[in-house]
Amino acid sequence: MKEVVIIGSGNLAEALARTVAGSATLRLRQIWARNAARGEAISRLTGAPRSSEPDRLAQAECYLLAVSDRAVGEVAARLPIPPDAAVVHTAGAVSMDTLPFARRGVLYPLQTFTAGREVDFRRVPLFVEASSPDLLAELEEAAGALSDTVLRAGSAERARLHLAAVFACNFVNHLYALGAEALAPTGLPFDVLKPLIRETAGKALAAASPAEAQTGPAVRGDRETLRRHLEIIGGDARLKTIYELLSEDIWEISKKTSHAPKP
């Protein structure tokens, strides 16, 4: 599994294309993208040819589908992929069996990607699944050319990984946005929160469990401070609901953590 075609033009497709193009053992044959402009941009970044026409899909040993979850089955079915090729999607929450091919698999990178922002793929955990033991071995070897951490995970495990990632990444980033929203009336820039964000993330990474690194009024049961914060929020029912739900959950988890046996 040396020759690879990447299908897609989003953030992950770009990151994968950069990584495969820079690999010493894999060869990026083509970028195939319905979005011709994005496909061309990724082509310029990697030096690989690109196409947006199904009848100009390049021949390869592996086709990596880096498309949206809802497009995996539809895109795969409409392309003239050789029957002996491996077809591998990259979605966390999509079953491997969505792919209508005998040699099918999954390569799921547990990371967030942004166009134009380079990610060190060697540090990205890759979770793999395949339709046969032989293909799984091939896929593990190819994944090992991209990352230092390659682990097996079936569809059920991968779906739970994806759920965990939504909590740890997407929801946390949304809370940063809410922090900026709460700060806006003061006229102070979001930059003043960045040292706090860095230290909070650093403590969570260093702790045996993120729950052990929790601080703030909710974990202390400081009802007076919580009340004052709710007064500041005022009539914003949406923000008040989020604040109350999170504060109560932090308190409940802190009680469980404080009673847990110490190792």
C-alpha positions, 0 to 999 in steps of 0.5 A: 500500500504505497501509492495513495490517492486522497479524495477530498479537499477539506482541512483533513484532506490538506493535512493528510496530503501534506503528510503523505507527500512528505513521506519517504515510503508513500507516494501521493498519486493524486488529489481528487476533489469535487471542489476544484479550487480547493483541490488546486490549492492542495495540489500546489502545496504538495506537488501532486496532480489533482482532478475533479472528474470521476473518469480521471481518477488516478490508479492507486493501491489505496484511496483515502476518503477525507470527506465529510461524514455524510458524504463517505458512502455517496462519494465512494460509490460514485467513483470508479475505484479499482476492485482490488484497491483498498478504500479507507475513510477517515471519519470517526463516527462512520462505520467501516461498512458504509464503504461498499468495497471488499477491501475497506478500512478506516484510518481515523486521526484523533486531532483537530485540523485547520486549513493552512495550519501545519500539524506534526502527524508523527504526534497524532494518534491514528486508529485503524480498522480493516475488513481483513487481517491482511489489509489491517497489517497493510494499513498499520504499516502505511499508518506507521509511515505517518504517525508514531502512534497507531492503534486498532479500534473498531467502529464502536470504539471509534465512535466513542473516541469521536464523542470524547473528542467533541467534549475535549475539543469542540465543546472546550473551544466553544467555552473559549468563545463564551469566555470572550463573549462574557468579557466583551462588555469590559472592552478587554481583548481575548488575549488576556485569557490566553495565559489562563487557557495555556495553564489550564490545558497544561495542568490537565495534561500533567494530571492523572485525571483532568478532574483532579486539576479542577479549580473555581467556585463550582468545585469549592461549592462557593454558592455566593460567587455562583450567585453573583455570576448569575446576576452578571449574566442577567437575562441571558437565559442561554448563557445562564443555563450553560453556566448552571448546568456546568457548575452543577456537574463540576460540583457533582464530579468533584464529590465523586473524585474526593471520595475515590480511593487514592492509588 
